[in-house]
Amino acid sequence: LSFQLEDTYVIGELLALVESAFRSPDTPRKVAVLVDRTRSQATTIGPQDVRRVLEYMLSWQDRILCLAYATHSDFHYDLMRKVASMAEFNAAPPVEPFRDIDAANAWIRQQI
């Protein structure tokens, strides 16, 4: 599953998109998730959302093979590194932040 975030958004919108995709009968049972926010300048995701993203991911962990998050923002990159650490600690699927979409896609191909 690939989600391209542009302009501004709030974390609830992203999570709603993911949930809608997972509930779709067209979505395979197990998927790699790619979040591409390289075209977004939004800063509406804050530190309080790290736990929220992790808890949400854990609720779908039986469906997620891995999650790659591509961003040019240092702030969001660091937040996703925290999510990745917490995911590993909680035995969740692997999460990895990236600075560019090509590296994120390459990592996903290695994971599946």
C-alpha positions in Angstrom: 0.0 0.0 0.0 1.3 3.4 -0.9 0.2 6.7 0.6 1.4 10.0 -1.0 0.9 12.9 1.3 0.9 16.4 -0.2 0.2 19.9 1.2 -1.1 19.7 4.8 -2.8 16.9 6.7 -3.4 15.7 10.2 -2.4 12.3 11.6 -6.1 11.3 11.9 -6.5 11.7 8.1 -3.5 9.4 7.4 -4.7 6.8 9.8 -8.2 6.9 8.3 -6.7 6.4 4.8 -4.8 3.4 6.1 -7.8 1.9 7.8 -10.0 2.3 4.7 -7.4 0.6 2.6 -7.1 -2.3 5.1 -10.8 -2.8 5.2 -11.1 -2.8 1.4 -11.7 -6.3 -0.1 -9.2 -5.5 -2.8 -6.3 -5.2 -0.4 -4.2 -8.3 0.0 -4.1 -9.9 3.5 -0.4 -9.0 4.1 1.0 -5.7 2.7 4.1 -3.5 2.8 3.1 0.0 3.6 4.9 3.1 2.1 4.1 6.6 3.4 5.6 9.2 1.0 5.5 12.7 2.5 8.4 14.0 0.4 6.0 16.4 -1.3 4.5 17.7 1.9 5.6 20.6 4.0 3.1 19.9 6.7 4.3 19.9 10.3 1.0 18.8 11.8 2.5 15.6 13.2 4.0 16.1 16.6 5.8 14.1 19.2 2.5 13.1 20.8 1.6 11.3 17.6 4.5 8.8 17.9 2.7 6.6 20.4 -0.5 7.0 18.4 1.1 5.8 15.2 2.7 2.9 16.9 -0.5 1.8 18.7 -2.4 2.0 15.4 0.3 0.0 13.7 0.2 -2.6 16.4 -3.6 -3.0 15.9 -3.0 -3.9 12.2 0.3 -5.8 12.7 -1.2 -9.1 11.4 -1.6 -7.3 8.1 1.6 -5.2 7.9 4.8 -6.8 6.6 6.8 -3.6 7.0 6.3 0.2 7.0 8.6 2.7 5.2 8.2 6.4 5.7 9.9 8.8 3.3 10.4 12.4 4.3 12.7 15.3 3.7 11.9 16.8 7.1 14.5 16.2 9.8 11.8 16.5 12.5 9.6 13.8 10.9 12.5 11.6 10.2 13.5 11.7 13.9 9.9 11.0 15.0 9.8 7.9 12.8 13.1 6.7 14.1 11.4 6.8 17.6 8.4 4.8 16.1 10.9 2.3 14.6 12.6 1.8 18.0 9.3 1.4 19.8 8.0 -1.0 17.1 11.1 -3.2 17.5 10.7 -3.2 21.3 7.0 -4.2 20.9 7.8 -7.0 18.3 5.8 -5.1 15.7 6.6 -5.2 12.0 9.7 -3.4 11.0 9.5 0.4 10.5 12.1 2.5 8.8 12.4 6.2 7.9 14.0 7.3 4.7 15.2 10.6 3.2 14.0 9.7 -0.3 11.4 7.6 -1.9 13.8 5.4 -3.9 15.6 4.2 -0.8 12.3 3.5 0.8 11.1 1.4 -2.2 14.4 -0.5 -2.3 14.1 -1.3 1.5 10.5 -2.6 1.0 11.7 -4.8 -1.9 14.3 -6.3 0.5 11.6 -6.9 3.2 9.1 -8.8 1.0 
